[in-house]
């Protein structure tokens, strides 16, 4: 592959080098969290995490483990920077983003460190393009303090059924209400729109329900505008886990299979709109 | 009210509501002895559609929300097993409960308002021309017209039916593109012509019906009379009856009407040209027979489409009552007739309930049961 003929000596100046034979394995995932221009990149020896936030109420993270990359070299314990996500995505699809099987854009992403731009070497069909994107001081992502020990209710559903519900959601409703309960209606999505309300009920014994662990009846409302971007991640995923904690914070975790069948995760955290105890 | 729809009928209901949504924004729901009627009318009252299904009573709820229930038709067909519709009169709420695959249950609670019965006045059995055909025929015909086309003119002779796009007289003739299709009577299941008329109506509303008809495969019956009288398209089977009533352009009876140029002669047309010209002439004869002085068609209720209304919007309401006013130098004005409705509807002071032809007059009092 042409990119690997880069002088090995060059690599020593980079604190992070990550290569992918198919750039789509990165770009598809990033598209699922692109609701703001800027993204915080955080790399550790485990892999790459890309974070996008909205008004401190919503946070989306895309995780690509080191094993997904054909090459992943990191010279520090942790490398962080911020870039314009829209520009990055434009660069990743610079060859037109064709989906012809067998043809893919190869990527080599290199970062020299604080103050340096993010360098992308992209190759397709023997043509190489070099992109340098300015980086910024990474902001500290909000810590939603969502830990597994505090999780009160958890369900894992096959994405197919949720996709249908989300595509029909009444967008005139300002909130999406999620009810999780050990008794009827088990798992319910509700909207309150201009012409009336709607409820989508998933019974706990549905064959779409892979896991149902609800101890306490909880009803929480989330701003529809905040959750709307998550439908992109839902569209890519095959399974989704929905968890709420004692404060009513929502965690949506999407299991995404990339073009090569490897597993990546996208996670959304959302804070509740208002406290609604029980209905 | 409480009714349940199961299996393939859910899709039929969804498609019917979809068709109705192409007519108007609100859905009129009325249970009758014969079943549940779903109706819609457009804002200018020049198009009306009614589907009659199965059980009992009366309300109106916002169509946009009913559309939301059935928005995703493809998934509806595959996943909905049963649909339960019930009305809670105390809470003024109409509930659709859809039982879907995998145990998923969708409940939509829609608010509604009481309203009066909506009934168009028409008597299709008295119309001169009656046709019946497979919906495929009309779909294949209509596909030749651009989606943006507003109005189409349908004219008939003993053996043929022509579909032609309607072009305003004052449109630049050199830039207008005319498309015309001719269908032979053999292509129809039934072709009954008593008057060689041509009627012009909005194509958009027809397309709504065609989508429904094509999916159900039911034959479409078409009834029309002279210009100004509505054209009625209907479909029936054992469990449903759908009627679409579309207003047609009326020729101004007091102005000489220049017949549209006859189609370019060719082998098919030659023997029909004379009939065709005669047909055009008869279409401008003073309208209603046996109804006394010709009542000017309800010209204040204009078709809301820009092309038809372009000539007419500038005319204030009062002027329109006077058909006889000659506008010298202007081509004869054509107006869409609105449909007559049997009940009193709010803000309709300009509407009358006088019949256009020798149709049955239905009561204008909303309290009387109309059917």
Interface residues (C-beta under 8 A of the other chain):
Chain A: X161 X164 X165 X167 X168 X170 X193 X194 X195 X196 X197 X198 X199 X200 X201 X202 X203 X205 X206 X207 X208
Chain B: X61 X62 X64 X65 X68 X69 X71 X72 X75 X79 X93 X102 X103 X104 X105 X106 X107 X108 X109 X110 X111
